[in-house]
Amino acid sequence: MKRDSRLSSVLHALLHMAEHDGPMTSEAIGQCLGANPVVVRRTMGFLREAGIVSSGRGHAGGWRITRDLSVVTLQQLHEALGEPAIFAIGNRSENPSCLVEQSVNAALETAFAEAEALLLDRFAHVTLADLAADFSRRYAEIHNQKD
């Protein structure tokens, strides 16, 4: 089963945008991600609807972050993307009247719900500013090693 990597891709794109002076085109973001510009536009459209980015047309056009990085959380981005499934695994539902299936599904459902709640709570406490600071720290460490 293919994993939904849109949140990771959006975070990647937004950090590139945060480091870039001025707007970034879908083509430039696509190059950073190794993605088709059409996919970039479609995905960034979700963020535009959520008020996180804006887009402009023409020679000086492109995508811009419109909110302060310190207030944009991973949870908000996850929600903007339509709250894709957190886990690629799920319950079997071939025979809902089967008591064994019911028992297994009840146990798994509880575990999935608890794990998802924990992850979403963590998402609520991590901001783009946190990720940008981590990137800056890592960048500085690499460049200080070369000196």
Salt bridges, closest charged atoms under 4 A:
ASP4 OD2 - ARG6 NH2 3.04
GLU27 OE2 - ARG41 NH1 3.54
GLU101 OE1 - ARG92 NE 3.41
ASP121 OD1 - HIS125 ND1 3.87
ASP134 OD1 - ARG137 NH2 2.62
ASP134 OD2 - ARG138 NE 2.71
GLU141 OE2 - ARG137 NH1 2.85
